Amino acid sequence: MGECIVGWAHSTFGKHQDASVESLIVDVAERALADAGIEAGDVDEVLLGHFNAGFSAQDFTASLVYQADPAFRFKPATRVENACATGSAAVHQGLKAIRAKSARIVLVVGVEQMTTTPGPEIGKNLLKASYLPEDGDIPGGFAGVFGVIAGKYFQQYGDKSDALARIAAKNHRNGVANPYAQMRKDLGYDFCRTESDKNPFVAGPLKRTDCSLVSDGAAAIVLADTTTALGMQKAVAFRAAEHAQDFLPMSKRDILKFEGCTEAWNRARAASGTTLDDLSFVETHDCFTIAELIEYEAMGLVPEGEGARAIEEGLTEMDGRLPVNPSGGLKAKGHPIGATGVSMHAITAMQLAGEAGDMQVKNAELGGIFNMGGAAVANYVSILQPLK
């Protein structure tokens, strides 16, 4: 492939009560351009990942990026949406523009502001990423959807509460080193494993520590073709970028297999000529701990039904065979929907450029990303490596 990430910016994730969707966008857009060493006038196209679904009254948001600099005026700008994979959808659209030679440099921004929405409305908004004729009445919003998945997994493969607690503990431990993370606290296995007033059951066998955080935040990356990137200060290249979309109703597929995830990973490995063993780390979509567990199987790290073994044997720890979510993942970092996929690409680029600070993976040479929309409906995989 001939596309690279040549600059990035990332806000802290968490509660930004005094910010707005607009101010979050402008902040990361300005800083990403500065990081790439370019001006707004150098950008050929702008893509904004913004799920919204009721979180913001301002629903027409693509041109808000232009509040960062009047030199953006009259350039193409489009808002992209694909549920919780909205950010990666925007990234992949930017790659297509460069591949089609309709753009040389593309700015991609992802944003969401969720915490200003009342709790019940948050659940209602998120449930819009499910198939409402079947799932619209599930209690607990989208947590209820994954609570059903977890319950079915436990029924088929046994109680995996220990493994889910280990995943949560791992990601919170990793998140301590991430300056952008919403929760930088090592909660420990015992807290994550035990039901308590501070860690109650939320849906099915899932406790609060099994669920990603409601967040505000934004991230941005600058994409460029390889020829342009070679003249930039830094560049991280795409070895592969694949998207596999599945049926929306869970009733039309085996929901315990995440087959769209498997398909996207298989395509990405084939396109890049790599195997899982070649990867230095993976940032994967742990919207709920059961999702990360099933993703271990879907990506081929362990056989079907043996996801617990990956965490129990330490395969996904920072010093394991394949570190998973060195950033702390959505679990600790937070999950502002539209920003998540862009964040994953920005943080993976940081790792491969050796700019990840305390969360740096040693000798990182090849990074994998899996970003998921809905219950394994929109499946995006990217594989990145340093260009220089």
C-alpha positions in Angstrom: 0.0 0.0 0.0 1.1 3.6 -0.5 -0.4 5.5 2.4 1.2 6.7 5.6 0.4 8.5 8.8 2.7 11.6 9.0 1.2 13.4 12.0 -1.2 13.0 14.9 -2.8 14.6 17.9 -4.8 13.1 20.8 -6.9 14.8 23.5 -7.3 13.3 26.9 -10.4 11.1 27.1 -12.8 11.6 29.9 -15.3 14.3 31.0 -14.8 17.6 29.2 -17.8 19.5 30.5 -16.4 22.9 29.5 -15.6 21.7 25.9 -17.8 21.2 22.9 -17.7 19.0 19.9 -16.4 22.0 18.0 -13.6 22.8 20.5 -12.5 19.2 20.7 -12.3 19.0 16.9 -10.4 22.3 16.5 -7.9 21.4 19.2 -6.7 18.1 17.7 -6.9 19.4 14.1 -4.6 22.3 14.8 -2.2 20.1 16.7 -2.1 17.3 14.1 -1.2 19.7 11.4 1.5 21.2 13.5 2.8 17.7 14.4 3.0 16.9 10.6 4.7 20.2 9.9 2.1 21.3 7.4 -0.5 24.1 6.9 -4.2 23.7 6.4 -3.7 24.8 2.8 -1.6 21.7 2.2 -4.6 19.4 3.0 -6.6 18.1 0.0 -9.5 16.5 1.9 -10.9 16.3 5.4 -12.8 13.4 6.9 -14.6 13.6 10.3 -15.6 10.5 12.2 -18.6 11.4 14.4 -21.2 8.8 15.5 -23.5 11.2 17.4 -26.8 9.3 17.4 -28.3 12.0 19.6 -25.3 12.9 21.8 -24.9 16.3 20.1 -27.6 18.7 18.9 -25.3 19.8 16.1 -25.7 16.9 13.7 -24.0 18.4 10.6 -20.4 18.5 11.8 -18.0 18.0 8.9 -17.3 21.7 8.4 -16.6 22.2 12.1 -13.0 21.1 11.3 -12.8 24.3 9.2 -13.1 26.4 12.4 -9.4 25.4 13.0 -8.2 27.4 10.0 -9.9 29.5 7.2 -7.5 28.0 4.7 -9.7 24.8 4.8 -12.5 26.7 3.0 -13.9 25.0 -0.1 -11.9 21.8 0.3 -14.0 18.6 0.3 -15.1 17.5 3.8 -17.3 14.6 4.7 -18.6 13.2 8.0 -18.3 9.4 8.2 -20.3 7.1 10.5 -20.2 3.3 11.1 -21.2 2.8 14.8 -18.3 2.2 17.1 -15.9 1.8 14.1 -16.7 5.3 12.9 -13.1 6.5 13.5 -11.6 3.7 11.4 -14.2 4.1 8.7 -13.1 7.7 8.4 -9.4 6.6 8.3 -10.1 4.0 5.6 -12.0 6.6 3.5 -9.0 8.8 3.7 -6.8 5.9 2.5 -9.1 5.4 -0.5 -8.9 9.0 -1.5 -5.1 8.8 -1.5 -5.1 5.5 -3.4 -7.5 6.9 -6.0 -5.1 9.9 -6.4 -7.8 12.3 -5.7 -5.9 13.5 -2.6 -2.2 13.7 -1.6 -2.7 14.7 2.0 -5.9 14.0 4.1 -6.8 15.1 7.6 -8.8 12.6 9.6 -10.5 13.7 12.8 -12.6 11.6 15.2 -14.7 13.1 18.0 -17.5 12.4 20.4 -19.0 14.2 23.4 -21.0 11.8 25.5 -20.9 12.8 29.1 -23.2 15.8 28.8 -26.0 13.4 27.9 -28.2 12.1 30.7 -27.5 8.4 31.6 -30.7 6.9 30.3 -30.3 8.7 27.0 -26.7 7.4 26.7 -27.9 3.9 26.8 -30.7 4.6 24.3 -28.2 6.3 21.9 -25.7 3.4 22.0 -28.5 0.9 21.5 -29.0 2.4 18.1 -25.9 0.5 17.0 -27.8 -2.8 17.4 -30.7 -4.3 15.4 -33.6 -2.6 17.0 -36.4 -5.0 15.8 -34.6 -7.8 17.8 -32.5 -5.9 20.4 -34.4 -2.7 21.1 -36.0 -3.9 24.3 -32.8 -5.5 25.8 -32.3 -3.9 29.3 -29.1 -2.1 29.9 -28.6 -0.6 26.5 -25.6 -1.9 24.5 -24.2 -3.5 27.7 -27.3 -5.6 27.6 -26.4 -6.8 24.1 -22.9 -7.9 25.2 -24.4 -9.3 28.4 -26.4 -11.7 26.3 -23.3 -12.6 24.3 -21.3 -13.2 27.5 -24.2 -15.4 28.9 -24.2 -17.5 25.7 -20.5 -17.8 25.8 -20.5 -19.0 29.4 -23.3 -21.4 28.6 -21.3 -23.0 25.8 -17.7 -22.8 27.2 -18.2 -22.5 31.0 -18.0 -19.6 33.4 -15.1 -17.3 32.3 -15.5 -14.6 34.9 -11.9 -15.1 36.0 -10.6 -14.5 32.5 -12.8 -11.4 32.1 -11.5 -10.0 35.3 -7.9 -10.6 34.2 -8.6 -8.8 30.9 -10.0 -5.8 32.8 -7.1 -5.8 35.3 -4.5 -6.0 32.5 -6.0 -3.1 30.6 -6.4 -0.9 33.7 -2.8 -1.7 34.6 -1.6 -0.7 31.1 -3.8 2.4 31.2 -1.7 3.9 34.1 1.0 4.6 31.6 -1.3 6.3 29.0 -1.4 10.1 29.5 -4.6 10.2 27.4 -6.5 7.6 29.3 -9.7 8.5 31.2 -8.9 6.1 34.1 -5.2 5.8 35.1 -5.7 3.5 38.0 -4.5 -0.1 38.5 -7.7 -1.6 39.8 -6.2 -5.1 40.4 -7.6 -8.5 39.6 -9.4 -8.9 43.0 -11.5 -5.7 42.5 -12.4 -6.6 38.9 -13.3 -10.1 39.9 -15.5 -9.3 42.9 -19.0 -7.9 42.8 -19.3 -4.9 45.1 -21.1 -1.6 45.5 -18.4 0.0 43.4 -18.4 -2.9 40.9 -22.0 -4.2 40.5 -23.3 -6.5 37.8 -24.5 -4.4 34.9 -25.9 -6.9 32.4 -25.8 -10.7 32.5 -22.4 -11.8 33.9 -20.8 -8.4 33.1 -19.8 -6.2 35.9 -19.0 -2.5 35.7 -15.3 -3.3 35.3 -16.2 -5.3 32.2 -17.6 -2.3 30.4 -15.8 0.5 28.6 -16.1 4.1 29.8 -18.5 6.8 28.6 -16.2 9.5 27.4 -15.6 12.8 25.6 -12.6 13.2 23.4 -11.0 13.6 20.0 -8.0 12.4 18.0 -6.6 13.3 14.6 -4.1 11.9 12.1 -2.7 13.3 8.9 -2.4 10.8 6.0 -0.2 11.2 3.0 0.9 9.2 0.0 4.4 7.6 0.3 6.2 10.0 -2.0 5.0 12.9 0.1 5.6 11.1 3.3 9.3 10.5 2.4 9.8 14.2 2.6 8.1 14.5 6.1 9.6 14.5 9.5 8.2 11.1 10.3 6.0 8.5 8.7 4.2 5.3 9.7 3.1 3.2 6.7 0.0 1.0 6.2 0.9 -2.6 5.3 -2.8 -3.4 5.1 -6.3 -1.8 5.8 -9.2 -4.2 5.5 -13.0 -3.8 6.2 -15.4 -6.7 6.5 -19.1 -5.8 7.2 -21.5 -8.5 8.5 -25.2 -8.8 9.0 -26.7 -6.5 11.6 -29.1 -9.0 13.3 -27.3 -11.3 15.6 -29.9 -14.0 14.8 -28.4 -14.3 11.3 -24.9 -15.4 12.5 -23.1 -17.3 15.2 -22.5 -14.4 17.6 -19.9 -16.2 19.5 -17.5 -16.4 16.5 -17.1 -12.8 15.4 -16.7 -14.0 11.9 -16.4 -10.5 10.5 -13.4 -9.9 12.8 -11.8 -13.2 11.5 -12.4 -12.2 7.9 -10.9 -8.8 8.3 -7.8 -10.2 10.1 -7.4 -12.9 7.4 -7.6 -10.3 4.6 -5.2 -8.0 6.3 -2.6 -10.7 6.9 -2.9 -11.9 3.3 -2.6 -8.3 2.0 0.5 -7.5 4.2 2.2 -10.9 3.9 2.4 -11.2 7.7 1.3 -13.6 10.4 0.1 -13.0 13.9 3.6 -13.8 15.2 5.1 -10.9 13.2 3.1 -8.4 15.1 4.7 -6.5 18.0 1.4 -5.6 19.6 -2.3 -5.1 18.9 -4.8 -2.5 19.8 -8.2 -4.3 19.8 -11.8 -3.2 20.5 -12.5 -4.1 24.1 -15.8 -2.3 24.4 -16.6 -5.1 26.9 -14.1 -7.6 28.2 -16.1 -10.5 26.6 -15.4 -8.8 23.2 -11.6 -8.8 23.8 -11.8 -12.5 24.9 -13.7 -13.5 21.7 -11.3 -11.4 19.6 -8.4 -13.5 20.8 -10.1 -16.4 19.1 -11.2 -14.4 16.0 -7.7 -13.1 15.3 -6.3 -16.6 15.6 -4.3 -16.2 18.8 -6.0 -19.2 20.4 -8.5 -21.8 19.1 -12.3 -21.2 19.3 -13.6 -21.5 22.8 -10.1 -21.1 24.4 -9.9 -17.3 24.6 -9.5 -17.5 28.4 -6.2 -19.3 27.9 -4.7 -16.3 26.2 -5.1 -14.1 29.3 -4.5 -16.9 31.8 -1.2 -17.8 30.2 -0.1 -14.2 29.9 0.1 -14.2 26.1 -1.5 -10.7 25.9 0.4 -9.0 28.7 3.0 -6.4 27.9 5.8 -9.0 28.2 3.7 -11.7 26.5 3.7 -13.3 23.1 1.4 -10.6 21.7 0.8 -7.5 23.9 -2.9 -6.5 23.5 -4.0 -3.0 24.3 -0.8 -1.5 25.7 -2.8 1.8 25.7 -5.2 0.3 28.3 -7.8 -0.1 25.5 -11.3 1.3 25.5 -11.6 -0.2 29.0 -9.1 2.3 30.6 -8.6 4.9 27.9 -12.3 5.5 27.4 -14.6 5.1 24.3 -15.8 8.4 22.8 -17.4 6.6 19.9 -16.3 8.6 16.8 -12.8 9.2 18.2 -12.0 5.6 19.1 -10.7 4.3 15.7 -8.7 7.4 15.0 -7.2 7.1 18.5 -6.2 3.5 17.8 -4.4 4.6 14.7 -2.7 7.6 16.4 -1.5 5.6 19.4 -0.3 2.7 17.1 1.6 5.3 15.1 3.1 6.7 18.3 4.3 3.2 19.2 5.9 2.6 15.9 7.6 6.0 15.8 9.0 5.4 19.3 6.9 8.3 20.7 4.6 6.3 23.1 6.4 7.3 26.3 5.7 5.2 29.3 3.4 2.9 27.4 6.0 2.2 24.7 6.2 -1.4 23.6 9.9 -2.5 23.3 11.2 -2.8 19.8 7.8 -2.2 18.2 8.1 -2.9 14.5 4.6 -3.9 13.4 1.3 -2.9 15.0 -2.2 -4.3 14.4 -5.5 -2.6 15.0 -9.0 -4.0 15.2 -11.9 -1.6 15.5 -15.4 -2.9 15.7 -18.8 -1.3 15.1 -21.9 -2.9 16.7 -21.7 -6.5 17.8 -19.0 -7.6 15.3 -20.9 -5.9 12.4 -18.4 -3.3 11.1 -14.9 -4.9 11.3 -11.8 -2.9 10.4 -8.2 -4.1 10.6 -5.1 -2.1 9.9 -1.5 -3.2 10.0 1.1 -0.5 10.4 4.9 -0.3 10.2 7.5 2.6 10.3 8.3 3.9 6.9 11.6 5.4 8.0 
